[in-house]
Amino acid sequence: MLSVAVLTVSDTASGNHLLDKSGPTAADFLKGHGYRVLHTEVVPDDTQLIRQSVTAWANDRSHPVDLIVTTGGTGFGARDVTPEAVSPLIERHAPGLVHLILSSSLKHTLLASLSRPVAGTIGNTLVVTLPGSVKAVKENLEALSAAGILDHALDLIKGGTGTSIHNTMSSSSKHTQDVNRSDSQPRDHCCHHHHTHDHQVPKPRAVLSHDPSLPVTARHRESPYESVSLEHAISSILHQIHPLPSTLEKVSPALRGHVLAEDVIAPSNIPLTSTTNVDGYALRSTDPPSVYKVLTTNLAQPLPLGTVFRVNTGSPIPPGADAVIMVEDTVIKSTHKDEKGSDLEEAEVETLAQIPEGENIRSPGSDVKAGDLVFSKDTILDGLGGDVATLAFIGKKEVHVLRKPTVAILSTGNEIVDLHDGEKTSSESWGGIWDTNRPSLQTALESFGYRVVDLGIVRDNVRDHVSKIQEGLDSADLILTTGGTSMGPGDLLKPVIEHHFEGTIHFGRVKMKPGKPTTFATIPKKEAARGEHTPIFALPGNPASALVTFYLFVLPALRKLGGWKSDRCQLPHIRVEIQDTMRLDPRPEFHRVILRAGDDGTIKAHSTGGQRSSRVASLRGANGLVALPARAEQGPNEVLPGCFVDAVVIGEILG
């Protein structure tokens, strides 16, 4: 039985669910047509909340949803944001279904021309947005269900051949054939599929890149990829990437940045028995200030009268003792001596105070009790030492965590030379470029605790690109490349991804500076479960662009692969006071800065100077990226010192 989720988008109904009529109408209709309704929800006309619900249902692997239907928010009203919320999530748009929805509604009212429906797939889930009126919901669902269209679409999305539905539709074709055609004319298939019934699952999107086998004159002169917003790009990344499987790891410093895949429960009381939390002498709380003989060997019997037992911090308390006097509150009265008469250790001490019961003693289980929840599943283990110390403290030797991704890195370009290669270093006429990106990215990756596979430099030919990307697919969970993303004849990454690996380019340009040609793609895994893929980032070749886009896009992807929740994947944003004039660009810009804590408690942002994307010095010492807005028409050309703006923190803030 196919499963469905229904989302009502309405400010009014979100405050009182009894006012929701369209959602229950859709649910009842679908139940009546044999669907199992797994989820129903009502949210206000809020882009983020709509996306959260749709994304959660589409990505729920434990309870897969075949169809998501939304109602409301598809018009031209100021609060009608459903299309804007859903469209960026769609991987394969279904314009035919949109046309069917609109044409069926226009039969009833011309006002349907103001509706903005969206239809398409997210993974193996079909999403359809419908208007908010009960009448329109019924009309649209009836149109989608006619002749088994909806069932046919869902069958194909799930990888079926559609044969049984084709046969059913063929047997009832008299209901769907063109009424103007005579019975003597041959009857075309009602769905107009010009192929056999053995359907292949369609590719997620059209291949837009040029065919690298064609001559330069036949290739694109302008990028065929839509320039997307920063928010769209990040949303696409976090939607496409799913956490890696769990693994059992030893408790060690290598756990930094891992996400727990289990609840961690204390196996026993800590401490197991009564212990001291100071250096001193265990005694009875009834013992008055006096001179006592000092015992140092373990006692099986209760502490004898007239004696005290020497203990160090953390030592167990002997039987019969119920308090500990600190060393500072005692005086040595006599000592044991060696053969030469030198002092060895105290023989007797005088106590200077009477100690109350329980003083300086840690009771059994006073730190942690057996069965206590020490860490919850999904906790991110930090690198500050406290989390690993806590695991060691309770005696946890191994722990199940989500696996951290391994990253394969490579640089592209005939002009790039490895710093340690030794070639072309003596000629003054050499015009090559030292490879800056691999060393810088590897440094950043390893500082976050990720293992790196260095694939070296790839020359500008298809064979080498295919070979190195395949090596990355075989050895890593994410591939990170720099260069080869623009419009030159040697820029081969997008074509190789699409033409040789049947990959999907989710975005190939971003409206930002630096980093406009940043590319994010996924490549299907061979012999893996349906839907599994390897993410690949092709960053710009300019060093500043590469590092900026690494922090903005790649690091969140790595964290998502490692099991971090989506709302924790991005680096923190804070408000800062800029100390230098910063010019605005038509695109949103990330200006490299040094963040310092001011005496007045504010964070000051000092520019690192010229921001040309090839100027590596703009990153020297930079620990933040000031997010400058795009220059608006008739707006200011610059932001002046003293203004407060948002900044991304990429390193430790200086004092």
CORURPE-V55488 format. One record per residue. N is the residue number from 0. RES is the residue in one small letter. PHI is phi in whole degrees, 0 to 359 (NA if undefined). PSI is psi as a letter, one per 40 degrees, with the letter a starting at -180 (* if undefined). NEAR is the number of other C-alpha atoms within 8 Angstrom. Layout:
N,RES,PHI,PSI,NEAR ; N,RES,PHI,PSI,NEAR
This chain:
0,m,NA,h,5 ; 1,l,286,i,9 ; 2,s,252,i,12 ; 3,v,220,i,14 ; 4,a,235,i,13 ; 5,v,239,h,15 ; 6,l,243,h,14 ; 7,t,266,h,15 ; 8,v,251,h,17 ; 9,s,196,h,12 ; 10,d,300,d,9 ; 11,t,292,d,8 ; 12,a,291,d,14 ; 13,s,293,d,11 ; 14,g,276,d,6 ; 15,n,211,h,8 ; 16,h,296,e,8 ; 17,l,293,e,6 ; 18,l,277,e,7 ; 19,d,281,h,11 ; 20,k,251,d,8 ; 21,s,289,d,12 ; 22,g,298,d,13 ; 23,p,301,d,8 ; 24,t,298,d,11 ; 25,a,296,d,13 ; 26,a,296,d,11 ; 27,d,296,d,8 ; 28,f,299,d,10 ; 29,l,292,d,11 ; 30,k,301,d,10 ; 31,g,295,e,7 ; 32,h,256,e,6 ; 33,g,91,e,8 ; 34,y,270,i,11 ; 35,r,257,h,10 ; 36,v,275,h,12 ; 37,l,276,d,8 ; 38,h,221,i,7 ; 39,t,225,i,11 ; 40,e,207,i,7 ; 41,v,236,h,12 ; 42,v,230,i,14 ; 43,p,287,i,12 ; 44,d,285,g,13 ; 45,d,230,h,9 ; 46,t,305,d,10 ; 47,q,295,d,7 ; 48,l,293,d,9 ; 49,i,298,d,15 ; 50,r,298,d,11 ; 51,q,300,d,8 ; 52,s,293,d,9 ; 53,v,296,d,10 ; 54,t,296,d,10 ; 55,a,299,d,8 ; 56,w,291,d,11 ; 57,a,293,d,13 ; 58,n,261,e,7 ; 59,d,283,g,9 ; 60,r,281,d,5 ; 61,s,286,d,4 ; 62,h,228,g,5 ; 63,p,300,h,10 ; 64,v,251,h,14 ; 65,d,277,d,11 ; 66,l,220,h,13 ; 67,i,243,h,16 ; 68,v,244,h,13 ; 69,t,251,i,13 ; 70,t,232,h,16 ; 71,g,98,i,15 ; 72,g,78,f,15 ; 73,t,254,e,16 ; 74,g,268,a,10 ; 75,f,254,e,8 ; 76,g,296,i,6 ; 77,a,299,d,5 ; 78,r,261,e,7 ; 79,d,277,g,12 ; 80,v,240,e,12 ; 81,t,303,d,14 ; 82,p,300,d,13 ; 83,e,293,d,8 ; 84,a,285,d,12 ; 85,v,272,d,12 ; 86,s,306,d,8 ; 87,p,296,e,9 ; 88,l,277,d,12 ; 89,i,289,h,11 ; 90,e,267,d,11 ; 91,r,229,h,9 ; 92,h,284,i,9 ; 93,a,240,g,10 ; 94,p,298,d,8 ; 95,g,296,d,6 ; 96,l,293,d,9 ; 97,v,299,d,11 ; 98,h,298,d,8 ; 99,l,297,d,10 ; 100,i,297,d,12 ; 101,l,293,d,12 ; 102,s,295,d,8 ; 103,s,292,d,11 ; 104,s,289,d,13 ; 105,l,294,d,11 ; 106,k,294,d,7 ; 107,h,256,d,6 ; 108,t,201,h,7 ; 109,l,289,e,8 ; 110,l,294,e,7 ; 111,a,297,e,9 ; 112,s,294,e,7 ; 113,l,268,e,7 ; 114,s,276,i,11 ; 115,r,233,g,8 ; 116,p,290,i,13 ; 117,v,230,i,13 ; 118,a,214,i,14 ; 119,g,165,a,13 ; 120,t,246,i,13 ; 121,i,240,h,12 ; 122,g,63,b,7 ; 123,n,258,e,9 ; 124,t,248,h,13 ; 125,l,271,h,13 ; 126,v,241,h,13 ; 127,v,228,h,12 ; 128,t,256,h,14 ; 129,l,241,i,13 ; 130,p,295,i,13 ; 131,g,268,e,13 ; 132,s,278,i,8 ; 133,v,299,d,9 ; 134,k,299,d,6 ; 135,a,294,d,11 ; 136,v,299,d,15 ; 137,k,298,d,11 ; 138,e,297,d,10 ; 139,n,292,d,12 ; 140,l,293,d,10 ; 141,e,296,d,8 ; 142,a,294,d,10 ; 143,l,292,d,12 ; 144,s,273,e,10 ; 145,a,300,h,8 ; 146,a,57,f,6 ; 147,g,73,f,10 ; 148,i,303,d,9 ; 149,l,296,d,9 ; 150,d,298,d,9 ; 151,h,296,d,11 ; 152,a,298,d,8 ; 153,l,293,d,12 ; 154,d,297,d,11 ; 155,l,294,d,12 ; 156,i,298,d,11 ; 157,k,280,e,7 ; 158,g,97,e,8 ; 159,g,283,i,8 ; 160,t,268,e,10 ; 161,g,77,e,12 ; 162,t,299,d,8 ; 163,s,295,d,6 ; 164,i,289,d,10 ; 165,h,303,d,10 ; 166,n,296,d,8 ; 167,t,298,d,8 ; 168,m,294,d,11 ; 169,s,294,d,9 ; 170,s,291,d,7 ; 171,s,246,f,8 ; 172,s,295,e,9 ; 173,k,297,e,6 ; 174,h,275,e,5 ; 175,t,237,e,8 ; 176,q,290,i,9 ; 177,d,296,h,5 ; 178,v,291,e,5 ; 179,n,273,e,4 ; 180,r,265,h,7 ; 181,s,286,i,6 ; 182,d,297,d,5 ; 183,s,280,e,4 ; 184,q,282,i,6 ; 185,p,296,i,5 ; 186,r,263,h,5 ; 187,d,284,i,5 ; 188,h,299,h,7 ; 189,c,295,d,9 ; 190,c,266,e,4 ; 191,h,57,f,6 ; 192,h,274,h,6 ; 193,h,269,g,4 ; 194,h,197,i,5 ; 195,t,284,i,6 ; 196,h,285,e,8 ; 197,d,276,g,7 ; 198,h,293,i,10 ; 199,q,260,i,6 ; 200,v,297,h,7 ; 201,p,295,i,4 ; 202,k,294,i,5 ; 203,p,300,d,7 ; 204,r,200,i,7 ; 205,a,292,i,5 ; 206,v,281,h,7 ; 207,l,257,d,6 ; 208,s,288,i,8 ; 209,h,287,i,8 ; 210,d,281,h,8 ; 211,p,294,e,9 ; 212,s,278,e,4 ; 213,l,278,i,8 ; 214,p,293,i,7 ; 215,v,304,d,6 ; 216,t,294,e,4 ; 217,a,264,e,6 ; 218,r,267,i,9 ; 219,h,298,i,8 ; 220,r,262,e,5 ; 221,e,228,i,5 ; 222,s,296,h,7 ; 223,p,278,e,7 ; 224,y,267,h,8 ; 225,e,296,h,8 ; 226,s,276,h,9 ; 227,v,259,i,10 ; 228,s,284,i,9 ; 229,l,302,d,9 ; 230,e,297,d,6 ; 231,h,297,d,9 ; 232,a,298,d,11 ; 233,i,294,d,9 ; 234,s,300,d,10 ; 235,s,297,d,11 ; 236,i,298,d,11 ; 237,l,293,d,12 ; 238,h,285,d,9 ; 239,q,281,d,6 ; 240,i,260,h,10 ; 241,h,235,i,9 ; 242,p,299,i,10 ; 243,l,284,i,11 ; 244,p,294,i,6 ; 245,s,277,i,9 ; 246,t,212,i,8 ; 247,l,264,h,8 ; 248,e,238,i,9 ; 249,k,290,i,8 ; 250,v,286,h,13 ; 251,s,200,i,6 ; 252,p,301,e,8 ; 253,a,292,e,6 ; 254,l,285,e,12 ; 255,r,308,h,9 ; 256,g,84,e,10 ; 257,h,284,i,14 ; 258,v,249,h,14 ; 259,l,295,h,15 ; 260,a,257,e,10 ; 261,e,209,i,10 ; 262,d,286,h,10 ; 263,v,258,h,10 ; 264,i,250,h,10 ; 265,a,294,h,13 ; 266,p,283,e,8 ; 267,s,202,i,10 ; 268,n,293,i,13 ; 269,i,226,h,13 ; 270,p,287,i,13 ; 271,l,292,d,8 ; 272,t,232,i,10 ; 273,s,294,h,11 ; 274,t,227,i,14 ; 275,t,263,i,16 ; 276,n,251,e,10 ; 277,v,218,i,10 ; 278,d,276,h,10 ; 279,g,173,a,12 ; 280,y,222,h,12 ; 281,a,280,h,15 ; 282,l,208,a,15 ; 283,r,265,i,11 ; 284,s,294,e,12 ; 285,t,273,e,7 ; 286,d,286,h,8 ; 287,p,281,i,8 ; 288,p,305,h,9 ; 289,s,186,a,7 ; 290,v,263,h,10 ; 291,y,231,i,11 ; 292,k,286,h,10 ; 293,v,263,h,12 ; 294,l,257,i,9 ; 295,t,231,e,7 ; 296,t,267,i,4 ; 297,n,301,h,5 ; 298,l,251,h,8 ; 299,a,266,d,6 ; 300,q,258,i,5 ; 301,p,303,i,9 ; 302,l,301,h,13 ; 303,p,294,i,5 ; 304,l,297,i,4 ; 305,g,80,e,7 ; 306,t,232,i,11 ; 307,v,232,i,12 ; 308,f,241,h,12 ; 309,r,287,h,10 ; 310,v,227,i,13 ; 311,n,250,i,10 ; 312,t,310,h,9 ; 313,g,94,e,8 ; 314,s,287,i,8 ; 315,p,290,i,9 ; 316,i,270,h,12 ; 317,p,291,i,12 ; 318,p,304,i,9 ; 319,g,93,d,8 ; 320,a,276,i,13 ; 321,d,223,e,13 ; 322,a,201,i,15 ; 323,v,228,h,16 ; 324,i,262,h,14 ; 325,m,289,i,10 ; 326,v,306,d,8 ; 327,e,298,e,6 ; 328,d,259,f,9 ; 329,t,225,i,11 ; 330,v,228,h,9 ; 331,i,288,h,10 ; 332,k,257,d,10 ; 333,s,204,i,8 ; 334,t,227,i,11 ; 335,h,276,i,9 ; 336,k,240,i,10 ; 337,d,273,a,8 ; 338,e,297,d,5 ; 339,k,267,e,5 ; 340,g,89,e,6 ; 341,s,278,i,7 ; 342,d,295,h,9 ; 343,l,257,d,8 ; 344,e,202,i,7 ; 345,e,295,i,12 ; 346,a,257,d,12 ; 347,e,220,i,12 ; 348,v,229,i,14 ; 349,e,255,h,12 ; 350,t,274,h,14 ; 351,l,258,e,9 ; 352,a,206,i,7 ; 353,q,263,h,10 ; 354,i,260,h,12 ; 355,p,290,i,8 ; 356,e,300,h,8 ; 357,g,85,e,8 ; 358,e,295,h,10 ; 359,n,64,f,10 ; 360,i,241,h,12 ; 361,r,265,h,10 ; 362,s,284,i,9 ; 363,p,304,h,12 ; 364,g,75,e,12 ; 365,s,289,d,10 ; 366,d,271,d,8 ; 367,v,216,h,12 ; 368,k,261,i,11 ; 369,a,305,h,11 ; 370,g,93,e,8 ; 371,d,294,i,8 ; 372,l,280,h,9 ; 373,v,272,d,8 ; 374,f,223,i,8 ; 375,s,272,i,10 ; 376,k,307,i,10 ; 377,d,81,e,10 ; 378,t,293,h,8 ; 379,i,271,h,9 ; 380,l,280,h,12 ; 381,d,277,i,10 ; 382,g,258,e,10 ; 383,l,272,e,5 ; 384,g,105,d,8 ; 385,g,294,d,8 ; 386,d,291,d,10 ; 387,v,295,d,12 ; 388,a,299,d,8 ; 389,t,295,d,8 ; 390,l,298,d,11 ; 391,a,294,d,10 ; 392,f,300,d,7 ; 393,i,269,e,11 ; 394,g,81,f,7 ; 395,k,278,h,9 ; 396,k,272,d,8 ; 397,e,223,i,8 ; 398,v,211,i,12 ; 399,h,278,h,11 ; 400,v,227,i,13 ; 401,l,285,h,15 ; 402,r,293,h,11 ; 403,k,279,i,10 ; 404,p,289,i,13 ; 405,t,264,h,12 ; 406,v,245,h,13 ; 407,a,262,h,15 ; 408,i,241,i,15 ; 409,l,208,i,13 ; 410,s,248,i,15 ; 411,t,238,i,13 ; 412,g,133,h,12 ; 413,n,293,d,7 ; 414,e,274,e,7 ; 415,i,273,h,12 ; 416,v,232,h,11 ; 417,d,293,h,9 ; 418,l,301,d,7 ; 419,h,258,e,4 ; 420,d,289,d,6 ; 421,g,86,e,7 ; 422,e,275,i,6 ; 423,k,61,f,6 ; 424,t,266,e,6 ; 425,s,261,e,5 ; 426,s,272,h,6 ; 427,e,291,d,4 ; 428,s,271,e,4 ; 429,w,297,h,7 ; 430,g,246,f,5 ; 431,g,286,a,7 ; 432,i,231,h,7 ; 433,w,295,h,8 ; 434,d,288,h,11 ; 435,t,269,d,7 ; 436,n,289,d,12 ; 437,r,299,d,12 ; 438,p,299,d,8 ; 439,s,291,d,9 ; 440,l,291,d,10 ; 441,q,296,d,10 ; 442,t,299,d,8 ; 443,a,296,d,8 ; 444,l,298,d,11 ; 445,e,290,d,10 ; 446,s,293,d,7 ; 447,f,266,e,7 ; 448,g,87,e,9 ; 449,y,263,i,11 ; 450,r,279,h,9 ; 451,v,242,h,11 ; 452,v,253,h,11 ; 453,d,270,h,8 ; 454,l,268,e,10 ; 455,g,81,a,8 ; 456,i,254,h,11 ; 457,v,250,h,12 ; 458,r,283,i,9 ; 459,d,279,g,12 ; 460,n,215,i,8 ; 461,v,297,d,9 ; 462,r,303,d,6 ; 463,d,293,d,10 ; 464,h,299,d,14 ; 465,v,298,d,10 ; 466,s,297,d,8 ; 467,k,289,d,10 ; 468,i,295,d,9 ; 469,q,297,d,8 ; 470,e,298,d,9 ; 471,g,294,d,14 ; 472,l,297,d,11 ; 473,d,281,d,6 ; 474,s,241,e,9 ; 475,a,218,i,12 ; 476,d,263,e,11 ; 477,l,210,h,15 ; 478,i,250,h,15 ; 479,l,234,h,12 ; 480,t,240,i,12 ; 481,t,228,i,14 ; 482,g,85,i,14 ; 483,g,73,f,14 ; 484,t,248,e,16 ; 485,s,266,a,8 ; 486,m,247,e,9 ; 487,g,288,i,6 ; 488,p,296,d,6 ; 489,g,269,e,8 ; 490,d,275,g,12 ; 491,l,250,e,14 ; 492,l,298,d,10 ; 493,k,300,d,10 ; 494,p,301,d,12 ; 495,v,294,d,13 ; 496,i,300,d,14 ; 497,e,280,d,13 ; 498,h,275,d,10 ; 499,h,255,d,9 ; 500,f,238,e,9 ; 501,e,52,f,9 ; 502,g,279,i,12 ; 503,t,244,h,12 ; 504,i,273,h,12 ; 505,h,279,d,10 ; 506,f,204,i,14 ; 507,g,237,e,12 ; 508,r,209,i,12 ; 509,v,230,h,14 ; 510,k,283,g,11 ; 511,m,200,i,12 ; 512,k,221,h,10 ; 513,p,280,i,11 ; 514,g,112,e,13 ; 515,k,307,d,10 ; 516,p,276,e,11 ; 517,t,304,h,15 ; 518,t,234,h,13 ; 519,f,234,h,13 ; 520,a,220,i,13 ; 521,t,229,i,12 ; 522,i,239,h,13 ; 523,p,299,i,11 ; 524,k,277,h,8 ; 525,k,283,i,4 ; 526,e,52,f,4 ; 527,a,240,i,6 ; 528,a,299,i,5 ; 529,r,304,h,4 ; 530,g,94,e,6 ; 531,e,282,h,8 ; 532,h,208,i,8 ; 533,t,253,h,12 ; 534,p,284,i,12 ; 535,i,223,h,12 ; 536,f,249,h,13 ; 537,a,250,h,14 ; 538,l,267,i,17 ; 539,p,300,i,16 ; 540,g,280,d,12 ; 541,n,296,h,9 ; 542,p,302,d,13 ; 543,a,295,d,14 ; 544,s,299,d,15 ; 545,a,298,d,14 ; 546,l,288,d,11 ; 547,v,299,d,12 ; 548,t,290,d,13 ; 549,f,299,d,11 ; 550,y,292,d,11 ; 551,l,278,d,10 ; 552,f,243,d,10 ; 553,v,287,d,10 ; 554,l,300,d,11 ; 555,p,301,d,13 ; 556,a,295,d,12 ; 557,l,295,d,11 ; 558,r,294,d,10 ; 559,k,296,d,15 ; 560,l,301,d,13 ; 561,g,278,e,14 ; 562,g,98,e,14 ; 563,w,293,i,13 ; 564,k,294,i,7 ; 565,s,304,d,8 ; 566,d,283,e,5 ; 567,r,250,e,7 ; 568,c,287,d,12 ; 569,q,278,i,9 ; 570,l,293,i,11 ; 571,p,293,i,6 ; 572,h,250,h,8 ; 573,i,224,i,8 ; 574,r,271,h,9 ; 575,v,227,i,12 ; 576,e,258,h,13 ; 577,i,281,i,15 ; 578,q,251,e,11 ; 579,d,225,i,8 ; 580,t,293,h,9 ; 581,m,234,h,7 ; 582,r,285,i,7 ; 583,l,265,i,14 ; 584,d,245,i,10 ; 585,p,301,d,7 ; 586,r,256,i,10 ; 587,p,303,h,14 ; 588,e,233,i,14 ; 589,f,251,h,12 ; 590,h,269,h,10 ; 591,r,287,h,14 ; 592,v,220,i,14 ; 593,i,253,h,12 ; 594,l,265,h,13 ; 595,r,230,i,11 ; 596,a,280,h,11 ; 597,g,276,i,9 ; 598,d,296,d,5 ; 599,d,272,e,4 ; 600,g,93,e,6 ; 601,t,272,i,9 ; 602,i,264,h,11 ; 603,k,263,h,12 ; 604,a,247,h,14 ; 605,h,254,h,11 ; 606,s,298,i,11 ; 607,t,270,e,14 ; 608,g,103,a,5 ; 609,g,308,h,6 ; 610,q,252,e,9 ; 611,r,305,h,7 ; 612,s,295,d,10 ; 613,s,272,e,8 ; 614,r,274,g,10 ; 615,v,297,d,9 ; 616,a,300,d,6 ; 617,s,292,e,13 ; 618,l,257,e,10 ; 619,r,294,h,7 ; 620,g,81,e,6 ; 621,a,292,h,13 ; 622,n,235,e,13 ; 623,g,203,i,14 ; 624,l,234,h,14 ; 625,v,286,h,14 ; 626,a,270,g,12 ; 627,l,275,h,11 ; 628,p,287,i,9 ; 629,a,294,i,10 ; 630,r,290,h,12 ; 631,a,270,i,7 ; 632,e,300,h,4 ; 633,q,64,e,4 ; 634,g,264,i,6 ; 635,p,292,i,8 ; 636,n,266,e,8 ; 637,e,206,i,8 ; 638,v,250,h,10 ; 639,l,266,i,10 ; 640,p,306,i,9 ; 641,g,97,e,7 ; 642,c,284,i,8 ; 643,f,257,h,8 ; 644,v,222,i,11 ; 645,d,279,i,11 ; 646,a,218,i,12 ; 647,v,267,h,12 ; 648,v,272,h,13 ; 649,i,250,e,9 ; 650,g,204,i,7 ; 651,e,293,h,6 ; 652,i,288,h,9 ; 653,l,282,i,6 ; 654,g,273,*,5
